[in-house]
């Protein structure tokens, strides 16, 4: 359960609805709403996992910060995929060409 700092894609089932007013339910049907959330794990316990979609490390002037935090109940999780990627292409584009 120690996945703090990992980048994950979590597929989970969410609730939806909240329609106002009366409606005919004689032919009503519903389906599962499946969500895919990607982010950095910033908190986890036996019931929930929290992903941050935007994350900033601590600096001399600011504390560690996150934005776009999604708290997902583990009972709703269908699948978890660990994401790994390389920034080599981006980094090579940022370097000046050899002289």
C-alpha positions in Angstrom: 0.0 0.0 0.0 3.1 2.3 0.0 2.5 3.9 -3.5 3.0 7.5 -2.4 4.7 9.3 -5.3 3.7 6.8 -8.0 1.9 7.9 -11.1 -1.2 5.7 -11.5 -4.2 5.4 -13.8 -7.2 4.2 -11.8 -10.3 2.9 -13.5 -13.3 3.2 -11.1 -17.1 3.2 -11.0 -18.7 6.5 -10.0 -22.3 7.5 -9.1 -24.2 10.0 -11.2 -27.7 11.4 -11.5 -29.4 14.1 -9.5 -32.2 15.0 -11.9 -34.9 17.4 -10.6 -38.6 16.9 -11.0 -40.8 13.8 -11.5 -40.1 11.5 -14.3 -41.8 8.4 -15.8 -39.8 5.3 -14.6 -41.8 2.6 -16.4 -39.1 2.1 -19.0 -36.2 3.5 -16.9 -32.7 2.0 -17.2 -29.3 3.0 -16.1 -25.7 1.9 -16.7 -22.4 2.0 -14.8 -20.3 5.2 -15.2 -16.6 4.2 -15.5 -14.0 6.9 -14.9 -10.3 6.8 -15.6 -8.2 9.1 -13.4 -4.5 9.6 -13.8 -2.3 11.3 -11.2 0.4 11.1 -8.5 -0.5 9.2 -5.4 -0.3 11.7 -2.5 -2.3 9.7 0.2 -3.5 6.2 0.6 -5.1 4.1 3.4 -7.2 0.9 3.5 -10.4 2.7 2.2 -9.2 5.5 -0.2 -6.5 6.6 -2.5 -5.9 10.3 -3.4 -4.4 11.3 -6.7 -3.0 14.8 -7.5 -3.3 15.8 -11.2 -0.9 18.7 -10.7 2.0 18.6 -8.2 4.8 20.9 -7.2 7.8 19.9 -5.0 8.8 21.9 -2.0 11.2 24.8 -2.7 12.9 27.4 -0.5 9.9 29.7 -0.9 6.9 27.3 -1.1 5.7 24.1 0.6 5.0 20.9 -1.4 1.7 21.6 -3.2 -1.0 19.8 -5.2 -4.0 20.8 -7.3 -6.8 18.8 -8.8 -6.9 16.2 -6.0 -9.2 13.3 -6.6 -10.1 11.0 -3.7 -11.3 7.6 -4.9 -13.0 5.0 -2.6 -11.1 1.7 -3.0 -14.5 -0.1 -3.1 -15.2 1.6 -6.4 -11.8 0.7 -8.1 -12.0 -1.7 -11.1 -8.3 -1.6 -12.2 -5.1 0.1 -11.3 -2.2 0.6 -13.8 1.2 2.0 -13.0 2.3 4.6 -15.5 5.9 5.1 -16.4 7.2 7.4 -19.1 10.4 9.0 -20.2 11.1 12.7 -20.7 14.2 12.0 -22.7 12.8 13.5 -25.9 11.7 16.6 -24.1 15.0 17.0 -22.4 17.0 16.5 -25.6 14.9 19.2 -27.3 15.8 21.6 -24.5 19.6 21.1 -24.8 21.5 23.4 -27.2 22.9 21.5 -30.2 26.5 20.4 -29.9 29.1 22.9 -31.2 
